[in-house]
Amino acid sequence: MSVTLIVLLFTTKMLIIQSQLLTELSAALTVLLSTTKMLTIQSQLLTELSAALTVLLSTTKMLTIQSHFTDNFSGLLLSFL
């Protein structure tokens, strides 16, 4: 009977340890999930920022081209005056 109680006690302790480890693993997985969600959101925001910067660069190039045309046109008008 004593050996059976010792085995039962040992098994109970092992189950308690396993339960604690599973609780810690669950907490770690929750943190990992939250971090993954945050990284996904950051990735989406960076994609949108990249698109906005591409549009800004394109607009800047267009304004630069327009400025050169305006300068050339002004110079042409002044040469006729």
N, CA, C and O atoms as a GROMACS GRO file, in nm:
protein
  324
    1MET      N    1   0.082  -0.120   0.000
    1MET     CA    2   0.000   0.000   0.000
    1MET      C    3   0.086   0.126   0.000
    1MET      O    4   0.054   0.225  -0.066
    2SER      N    5   0.196   0.121   0.076
    2SER     CA    6   0.283   0.237   0.087
    2SER      C    7   0.347   0.271  -0.048
    2SER      O    8   0.359   0.388  -0.083
    3VAL      N    9   0.388   0.169  -0.123
    3VAL     CA   10   0.449   0.191  -0.253
    3VAL      C   11   0.347   0.253  -0.347
    3VAL      O   12   0.381   0.343  -0.424
    4THR      N   13   0.225   0.208  -0.343
    4THR     CA   14   0.119   0.262  -0.427
    4THR      C   15   0.095   0.410  -0.396
    4THR      O   16   0.076   0.490  -0.487
    5LEU      N   17   0.097   0.445  -0.268
    5LEU     CA   18   0.077   0.585  -0.229
    5LEU      C   19   0.195   0.672  -0.275
    5LEU      O   20   0.176   0.786  -0.317
    6ILE      N   21   0.316   0.617  -0.267
    6ILE     CA   22   0.433   0.692  -0.312
    6ILE      C   23   0.426   0.718  -0.462
    6ILE      O   24   0.453   0.828  -0.509
    7VAL      N   25   0.388   0.613  -0.538
    7VAL     CA   26   0.374   0.628  -0.684
    7VAL      C   27   0.264   0.728  -0.716
    7VAL      O   28   0.279   0.810  -0.806
    8LEU      N   29   0.155   0.722  -0.643
    8LEU     CA   30   0.044   0.815  -0.665
    8LEU      C   31   0.087   0.958  -0.634
    8LEU      O   32   0.054   1.050  -0.708
    9LEU      N   33   0.161   0.977  -0.525
    9LEU     CA   34   0.210   1.109  -0.487
    9LEU      C   35   0.306   1.163  -0.593
    9LEU      O   36   0.298   1.279  -0.634
   10PHE      N   37   0.399   1.076  -0.638
   10PHE     CA   38   0.493   1.116  -0.740
   10PHE      C   39   0.421   1.154  -0.870
   10PHE      O   40   0.453   1.255  -0.932
   11THR      N   41   0.323   1.073  -0.909
   11THR     CA   42   0.246   1.101  -1.030
   11THR      C   43   0.170   1.232  -1.017
   11THR      O   44   0.163   1.309  -1.112
   12THR      N   45   0.114   1.258  -0.901
   12THR     CA   46   0.042   1.383  -0.876
   12THR      C   47   0.136   1.503  -0.887
   12THR      O   48   0.100   1.604  -0.947
   13LYS      N   49   0.256   1.491  -0.830
   13LYS     CA   50   0.354   1.600  -0.840
   13LYS      C   51   0.392   1.624  -0.986
   13LYS      O   52   0.403   1.739  -1.030
   14MET      N   53   0.412   1.517  -1.061
   14MET     CA   54   0.447   1.531  -1.202
   14MET      C   55   0.334   1.600  -1.280
   14MET      O   56   0.360   1.684  -1.366
   15LEU      N   57   0.209   1.564  -1.249
   15LEU     CA   58   0.096   1.626  -1.316
   15LEU      C   59   0.085   1.775  -1.281
   15LEU      O   60   0.050   1.856  -1.366
   16ILE      N   61   0.115   1.808  -1.156
   16ILE     CA   62   0.113   1.950  -1.115
   16ILE      C   63   0.221   2.027  -1.191
   16ILE      O   64   0.196   2.138  -1.239
   17ILE      N   65   0.340   1.969  -1.202
   17ILE     CA   66   0.450   2.035  -1.275
   17ILE      C   67   0.411   2.051  -1.422
   17ILE      O   68   0.432   2.158  -1.480
   18GLN      N   69   0.354   1.946  -1.482
   18GLN     CA   70   0.311   1.955  -1.621
   18GLN      C   71   0.205   2.063  -1.638
   18GLN      O   72   0.206   2.136  -1.737
   19SER      N   73   0.114   2.073  -1.545
   19SER     CA   74   0.010   2.174  -1.551
   19SER      C   75   0.070   2.315  -1.546
   19SER      O   76   0.028   2.403  -1.621
   20GLN      N   77   0.168   2.333  -1.456
   20GLN     CA   78   0.233   2.464  -1.446
   20GLN      C   79   0.308   2.497  -1.575
   20GLN      O   80   0.306   2.611  -1.622
   21LEU      N   81   0.376   2.397  -1.631
   21LEU     CA   82   0.449   2.421  -1.756
   21LEU      C   83   0.353   2.454  -1.870
   21LEU      O   84   0.383   2.540  -1.953
   22LEU      N   85   0.240   2.386  -1.875
   22LEU     CA   86   0.142   2.416  -1.978
   22LEU      C   87   0.084   2.556  -1.962
   22LEU      O   88   0.056   2.624  -2.060
   23THR      N   89   0.066   2.600  -1.837
   23THR     CA   90   0.018   2.736  -1.811
   23THR      C   91   0.120   2.838  -1.861
   23THR      O   92   0.083   2.937  -1.925
   24GLU      N   93   0.248   2.814  -1.831
   24GLU     CA   94   0.354   2.904  -1.878
   24GLU      C   95   0.364   2.903  -2.030
   24GLU      O   96   0.383   3.008  -2.092
   25LEU      N   97   0.350   2.786  -2.091
   25LEU     CA   98   0.354   2.775  -2.236
   25LEU      C   99   0.237   2.851  -2.299
   25LEU      O  100   0.253   2.917  -2.402
   26SER      N  101   0.121   2.841  -2.238
   26SER     CA  102   0.004   2.913  -2.286
   26SER      C  103   0.027   3.064  -2.281
   26SER      O  104  -0.008   3.136  -2.375
   27ALA      N  105   0.086   3.112  -2.171
   27ALA     CA  106   0.116   3.255  -2.159
   27ALA      C  107   0.217   3.298  -2.265
   27ALA      O  108   0.203   3.404  -2.326
   28ALA      N  109   0.320   3.215  -2.287
   28ALA     CA  110   0.421   3.248  -2.389
   28ALA      C  111   0.358   3.252  -2.527
   28ALA      O  112   0.390   3.340  -2.607
   29LEU      N  113   0.270   3.158  -2.557
   29LEU     CA  114   0.204   3.156  -2.687
   29LEU      C  115   0.111   3.276  -2.705
   29LEU      O  116   0.097   3.328  -2.816
   30THR      N  117   0.048   3.320  -2.596
   30THR     CA  118  -0.037   3.439  -2.603
   30THR      C  119   0.047   3.562  -2.636
   30THR      O  120   0.008   3.644  -2.720
   31VAL      N  121   0.163   3.574  -2.572
   31VAL     CA  122   0.253   3.686  -2.601
   31VAL      C  123   0.301   3.678  -2.746
   31VAL      O  124   0.308   3.780  -2.815
   32LEU      N  125   0.335   3.558  -2.791
   32LEU     CA  126   0.381   3.540  -2.928
   32LEU      C  127   0.272   3.579  -3.028
   32LEU      O  128   0.300   3.644  -3.129
   33LEU      N  129   0.149   3.539  -3.000
   33LEU     CA  130   0.038   3.574  -3.087
   33LEU      C  131   0.019   3.725  -3.093
   33LEU      O  132   0.000   3.782  -3.200
   34SER      N  133   0.024   3.789  -2.977
   34SER     CA  134   0.010   3.934  -2.971
   34SER      C  135   0.122   4.003  -3.048
   34SER      O  136   0.098   4.099  -3.122
   35THR      N  137   0.244   3.953  -3.032
   35THR     CA  138   0.359   4.011  -3.103
   35THR      C  139   0.343   3.992  -3.253
   35THR      O  140   0.372   4.083  -3.331
   36THR      N  141   0.297   3.874  -3.294
   36THR     CA  142   0.276   3.847  -3.436
   36THR      C  143   0.172   3.941  -3.494
   36THR      O  144   0.189   3.993  -3.604
   37LYS      N  145   0.062   3.964  -3.419
   37LYS     CA  146  -0.040   4.058  -3.465
   37LYS      C  147   0.018   4.198  -3.481
   37LYS      O  148  -0.009   4.266  -3.580
   38MET      N  149   0.098   4.240  -3.382
   38MET     CA  150   0.158   4.373  -3.389
   38MET      C  151   0.252   4.384  -3.508
   38MET      O  152   0.253   4.486  -3.576
   39LEU      N  153   0.330   4.279  -3.534
   39LEU     CA  154   0.422   4.282  -3.649
   39LEU      C  155   0.344   4.285  -3.780
   39LEU      O  156   0.387   4.348  -3.877
   40THR      N  157   0.232   4.216  -3.784
   40THR     CA  158   0.148   4.218  -3.904
   40THR      C  159   0.094   4.359  -3.928
   40THR      O  160   0.096   4.408  -4.041
   41ILE      N  161   0.047   4.423  -3.820
   41ILE     CA  162  -0.003   4.561  -3.831
   41ILE      C  163   0.110   4.654  -3.876
   41ILE      O  164   0.089   4.739  -3.962
   42GLN      N  165   0.230   4.638  -3.815
   42GLN     CA  166   0.343   4.722  -3.854
   42GLN      C  167   0.379   4.701  -4.000
   42GLN      O  168   0.411   4.796  -4.071
   43SER      N  169   0.374   4.578  -4.045
   43SER     CA  170   0.404   4.548  -4.185
   43SER      C  171   0.304   4.616  -4.278
   43SER      O  172   0.342   4.672  -4.381
   44GLN      N  173   0.176   4.610  -4.242
   44GLN     CA  174   0.074   4.676  -4.323
   44GLN      C  175   0.095   4.826  -4.326
   44GLN      O  176   0.082   4.890  -4.430
   45LEU      N  177   0.128   4.884  -4.210
   45LEU     CA  178   0.153   5.029  -4.204
   45LEU      C  179   0.275   5.068  -4.288
   45LEU      O  180   0.274   5.170  -4.355
   46LEU      N  181   0.380   4.985  -4.283
   46LEU     CA  182   0.498   5.013  -4.363
   46LEU      C  183   0.468   5.002  -4.513
   46LEU      O  184   0.524   5.077  -4.594
   47THR      N  185   0.382   4.909  -4.549
   47THR     CA  186   0.342   4.896  -4.689
   47THR      C  187   0.268   5.021  -4.734
   47THR      O  188   0.292   5.073  -4.843
   48GLU      N  189   0.176   5.069  -4.650
   48GLU     CA  190   0.102   5.191  -4.683
   48GLU      C  191   0.194   5.312  -4.688
   48GLU      O  192   0.180   5.398  -4.775
   49LEU      N  193   0.290   5.318  -4.595
   49LEU     CA  194   0.386   5.429  -4.596
   49LEU      C  195   0.472   5.426  -4.722
   49LEU      O  196   0.500   5.529  -4.781
   50SER      N  197   0.512   5.306  -4.762
   50SER     CA  198   0.590   5.292  -4.884
   50SER      C  199   0.512   5.341  -5.006
   50SER      O  200   0.566   5.410  -5.093
   51ALA      N  201   0.384   5.306  -5.011
   51ALA     CA  202   0.300   5.352  -5.123
   51ALA      C  203   0.288   5.504  -5.121
   51ALA      O  204   0.296   5.568  -5.226
   52ALA      N  205   0.268   5.561  -5.002
   52ALA     CA  206   0.256   5.707  -4.991
   52ALA      C  207   0.386   5.775  -5.033
   52ALA      O  208   0.383   5.878  -5.100
   53LEU      N  209   0.499   5.719  -4.994
   53LEU     CA  210   0.628   5.778  -5.031
   53LEU      C  211   0.653   5.765  -5.182
   53LEU      O  212   0.714   5.853  -5.243
   54THR      N  213   0.607   5.657  -5.240
   54THR     CA  214   0.619   5.640  -5.386
   54THR      C  215   0.539   5.748  -5.458
   54THR      O  216   0.587   5.807  -5.554
   55VAL      N  217   0.417   5.772  -5.411
   55VAL     CA  218   0.334   5.878  -5.470
   55VAL      C  219   0.401   6.014  -5.451
   55VAL      O  220   0.403   6.095  -5.543
   56LEU      N  221   0.455   6.038  -5.333
   56LEU     CA  222   0.523   6.165  -5.306
   56LEU      C  223   0.644   6.183  -5.397
   56LEU      O  224   0.666   6.292  -5.450
   57LEU      N  225   0.721   6.077  -5.415
   57LEU     CA  226   0.837   6.084  -5.504
   57LEU      C  227   0.794   6.114  -5.648
   57LEU      O  228   0.855   6.196  -5.717
   58SER      N  229   0.690   6.045  -5.692
   58SER     CA  230   0.639   6.068  -5.828
   58SER      C  231   0.590   6.211  -5.844
   58SER      O  232   0.617   6.276  -5.945
   59THR      N  233   0.519   6.262  -5.744
   59THR     CA  234   0.470   6.400  -5.748
   59THR      C  235   0.585   6.498  -5.751
   59THR      O  236   0.581   6.597  -5.824
   60THR      N  237   0.687   6.472  -5.672
   60THR     CA  238   0.805   6.559  -5.668
   60THR      C  239   0.875   6.562  -5.803
   60THR      O  240   0.917   6.667  -5.851
   61LYS      N  241   0.887   6.444  -5.865
   61LYS     CA  242   0.948   6.439  -5.998
   61LYS      C  243   0.866   6.519  -6.098
   61LYS      O  244   0.921   6.592  -6.180
   62MET      N  245   0.734   6.505  -6.092
   62MET     CA  246   0.648   6.580  -6.184
   62MET      C  247   0.662   6.730  -6.161
   62MET      O  248   0.667   6.806  -6.257
   63LEU      N  249   0.667   6.772  -6.036
   63LEU     CA  250   0.682   6.915  -6.007
   63LEU      C  251   0.817   6.966  -6.054
   63LEU      O  252   0.829   7.079  -6.101
   64THR      N  253   0.919   6.882  -6.042
   64THR     CA  254   1.052   6.922  -6.091
   64THR      C  255   1.051   6.938  -6.242
   64THR      O  256   1.106   7.034  -6.296
   65ILE      N  257   0.987   6.844  -6.311
   65ILE     CA  258   0.976   6.853  -6.457
   65ILE      C  259   0.897   6.978  -6.497
   65ILE      O  260   0.936   7.049  -6.589
   66GLN      N  261   0.786   7.004  -6.427
   66GLN     CA  262   0.705   7.123  -6.457
   66GLN      C  263   0.786   7.250  -6.433
   66GLN      O  264   0.776   7.346  -6.508
   67SER      N  265   0.867   7.249  -6.327
   67SER     CA  266   0.949   7.366  -6.296
   67SER      C  267   1.050   7.392  -6.409
   67SER      O  268   1.072   7.506  -6.448
   68HIS      N  269   1.111   7.284  -6.461
   68HIS     CA  270   1.206   7.300  -6.572
   68HIS      C  271   1.136   7.354  -6.695
   68HIS      O  272   1.190   7.441  -6.764
   69PHE      N  273   1.018   7.303  -6.724
   69PHE     CA  274   0.943   7.352  -6.839
   69PHE      C  275   0.907   7.500  -6.821
   69PHE      O  276   0.916   7.578  -6.915
   70THR      N  277   0.866   7.536  -6.699
   70THR     CA  278   0.830   7.675  -6.672
   70THR      C  279   0.952   7.765  -6.688
   70THR      O  280   0.942   7.873  -6.746
   71ASP      N  281   1.067   7.720  -6.637
   71ASP     CA  282   1.190   7.799  -6.653
   71ASP      C  283   1.226   7.816  -6.800
   71ASP      O  284   1.261   7.925  -6.845
   72ASN      N  285   1.217   7.706  -6.874
   72ASN     CA  286   1.249   7.713  -7.018
   72ASN      C  287   1.151   7.802  -7.092
   72ASN      O  288   1.190   7.879  -7.180
   73PHE      N  289   1.023   7.792  -7.057
   73PHE     CA  290   0.921   7.873  -7.123
   73PHE      C  291   0.941   8.021  -7.090
   73PHE      O  292   0.927   8.107  -7.177
   74SER      N  293   0.975   8.050  -6.962
   74SER     CA  294   1.001   8.189  -6.922
   74SER      C  295   1.120   8.243  -6.998
   74SER      O  296   1.118   8.356  -7.046
   75GLY      N  297   1.224   8.162  -7.009
   75GLY     CA  298   1.343   8.206  -7.083
   75GLY      C  299   1.310   8.231  -7.229
   75GLY      O  300   1.360   8.326  -7.289
   76LEU      N  301   1.227   8.146  -7.287
   76LEU     CA  302   1.186   8.164  -7.426
   76LEU      C  303   1.106   8.293  -7.444
   76LEU      O  304   1.127   8.366  -7.540
   77LEU      N  305   1.012   8.320  -7.350
   77LEU     CA  306   0.933   8.443  -7.358
   77LEU      C  307   1.021   8.565  -7.344
   77LEU      O  308   1.003   8.664  -7.416
   78LEU      N  309   1.117   8.560  -7.252
   78LEU     CA  310   1.205   8.676  -7.232
   78LEU      C  311   1.293   8.699  -7.354
   78LEU      O  312   1.329   8.813  -7.384
   79SER      N  313   1.327   8.594  -7.424
   79SER     CA  314   1.412   8.612  -7.543
   79SER      C  315   1.335   8.681  -7.656
   79SER      O  316   1.396   8.745  -7.741
   80PHE      N  317   1.203   8.668  -7.656
   80PHE     CA  318   1.122   8.735  -7.757
   80PHE      C  319   1.095   8.881  -7.724
   80PHE      O  320   1.060   8.960  -7.811
   81LEU      N  321   1.112   8.916  -7.596
   81LEU     CA  322   1.082   9.054  -7.554
   81LEU      C  323   1.196   9.148  -7.576
   81LEU      O  324   1.186   9.266  -7.545
   0.00000   0.00000   0.00000
